[in-house]
Amino acid sequence: MAIPGPPRLDKLESILGYAFHDRDLLACALTHKSAGADNNERLEYLGDAVLGYLVASMLYERADAAEDTMTLMRASLVKRDTLAVVAQEIGLGDFVVLGQGEKRSGGHQRASILADAFEAVLGAMHQDGGLEPVRKLVGDLFSERMDKLDHNSIKDSKTRLQELLQGKGLALPSYEVVDVSGLDHSRTFIVRCSVAAMDLVVDASGSSRRAAEQSAAAGMLQRISESE
């Protein structure tokens, strides 16, 4: 497996504020699947779970908000685009190991690769040193973001659609369940969102009526954006 040399790992450890006991974990976390079978996918899976827990814990301690709002805040903080920006800020792309094809196509700056590598590094830190070093790093990187969250960006899709239509002086959208399928413990709902004044209709599915309505509203926002 092609991996960065020790001096590069030294530099990244300095950025992370953590020295690995097992540097093979860090090397693996930096290796994209295009560079070999021994890659960062499993560590990414772990890091995703650890990051989600830590951000949720920080929000619980810091945000005086209801469960739904905290869920949206967490989603905003751990989404791919946010993680890619965090990875860019610490220069993580300089350390990621890619196959030749990904190198040529600019993979070192691709959001999905950066976000995955960041999560994998968190997973590697957790495996190497437990939760506390990861907690410190996540606190350093996300505390200010948490304080500066744009509340408009964390509004759910139904709220944003309602506000958009009200701003245009139009009637509110309607939501209708058009189909329910599956067993009681595994239902799929299909909801139709209609904006009569714009002659637009969007169908979307979800595991609950509420989830399907949110998906339909998100689709309607996209449809309106494309039509303007």
N, C-alpha and C positions, 0 to 999 in steps of 0.2 A: 504494500500500500504506500502510495506517495504521500508523505506527510511533511509539514513544515519542519525545518531544522530547529534545534534547541534555542538558538537566539531569538527566533520569532516567537516561540512559545514563552520565553522569558518576558518578552515585550507585552504579549497579550495577558499574561498573568499579572503583570504590573497594572495594566489597564483595569482588569477585573478586581484587583485588590485581593487576590487569592492565589496561593502557590499550591499546585496539585501534588499530592503524594504519588499518584499514578498518572503520569503524563500521557499514557496511551489513551486514557479516557478523553482527555482534551483533544488529542490528535484525531480521535474517532469523531468527536463532536464537530470537528471542522471539516470533515470529509463528506462531500456531497455524493449522492448515489451514482452520479456520472463518473466518479473517480474510482469506483470499486465496490465489491460486495460488502466489505467491512466499512459501512458508512454510518451516517448519523441518524438514520430514521428511528431506531429504537430509543435513542437518547432524546430525540425530539419529542416522541410520545410522552416520555417521562417528564421532560421539562415543561411541556404544555400543561400537564396536570399540576405540577408544583407551582408554576407561575399563576395559574388560575386560583389555586388555594391562597397563595400569599397576597395577591391583589384583593381577593374577597375579604381576607382577614384585615388588610389595611383599610378597606372601605368600611368595614364594620366598626373599626375603632375610630375612624376619622369623619365619616360622613353621617350626618343626622338625616337619614333618608329612609324611605320605605323600601321594602324588598324589591319591588319592581324597578324602582329607580336605581338601586344599587346594582341590580342585574344588568341594566342598560349601561351603567357607568363602567362596570367590569368589562362588558363586551367592547366598549369603546377603547379601553386601555389595552386589551390583549388581542385586538384584531390584527390581522397580518400587516396592514399599512403602518400601524403604530409601532409594531415590533421591528419592522424594516427601518423606520426612522431611528429608533433606539440603536439598532445595530450599526447604522451609518454613523451615528454620533460617536460611537466608541471605535469606529474604524474596523469593524469585524470583517468586512468584505476583503480586506487585505490579507486575511489569514485563512480564508476558506479555500479548500482544495477542490478543484473541479476537473472534470474530464476535458479533453481538448475541445470538443464541440461546444460545451458550455462556456469555456474560456473565450472562444472566438465570438460567441454571441453575446458577450457582455454579462455573463452570469454573476460576476462578482458584485454587480449592482442591482441584480434582479430582486424585487421585493420578496417574492416567495422564498428564494434561496436564503436571503439574509434573515428573514423571520424564522425560518426553520433552523438555521444554524444558531441563532440566538437561543431558541428554546432548547436545542441540543446541548449548548454550553451550560445552560442552567441545569439540565438533567445530569450532565457530567459532574458539575460541582456538587450536586446533591448526592450522587453516588460516591464521590470521593470524600466529601467532608460533612455530609448531613445537611440539615435544613438551614442552620444558622448562617453560614456564609452566603447562601442563596438569598436568604431574607435580607441580609445587609445590602447586597448588590441591588436587589429589586427595590428596596427602600430608597437607595441612592438615585436610581434611575427613574423611579415612577412617582416619588412623593410630590415633586413640583408639578408634574403632569396632572396628578390627582387634584391638586389645589387649583389648577387653572382649567379644569374641564369646562368646555363650552357646553352649557346646558342645552342649547339648541341641538347640538350634535348627538345628545343622548336621549332626545325625545323619541318615543316609539313612532313607528310609521303611521299609525292611525292618527296620532296627534298632529304630526307634521302635515299629513294630507288635509286634515280638517282646517288647520291654520292657513294652509296654502289656498284652499277654496274660499275661506272666509275673506282672505286678503283680496281675492278677485271679485268679491261680492256675489259668489255663487252658493247654491244650496249645498248642504252637507252630503257626503256620499251615502249610499245605502249598501248594506251587506246582507247577503242571502245564502243560506246553506243550500247547495244544489245537489249534494250527494254525501252519503256517509256509508263507508264500507269497512269490512274487517270485523274481527272478533271484538268482544267487549273490552278486552285488555289491550287491544292493538287496533284502535280505530283510526281511519283516515277520513278527514273532513275536507270537502271541497267547498270553498266559499267564493261567491261572486261579488266583486266590488263594482258598483256602477256610479258613474258621475253623469247624470242625465243631461246637465247643461252643456257638457262637452261631448256628449254622445260616445262615451268611452266605457268599456266593460273589460274587467280583468278577472280571470279565475285563478285561484291558487289553492294548494293543499297544505294540510298540517295535521299533526297528531291530536290536536284539539281544535275546537271552534275558534278559540282565541288566537291560537298560533296561525291558523289558516287566514283569519281576518287580517292579522299583521302582515302576512306574506302577500295577501291580495292588495293591501294598502301600499306596501313597498313597490309592488308591480305597477300600481296605478301612478305612483309618483314618478317612476321611470318612464311610463308611457306619456305622461304630461310633459316631462322634460324633453322627450324626443320629439314631441309635436310642436314645441315652441321654437 
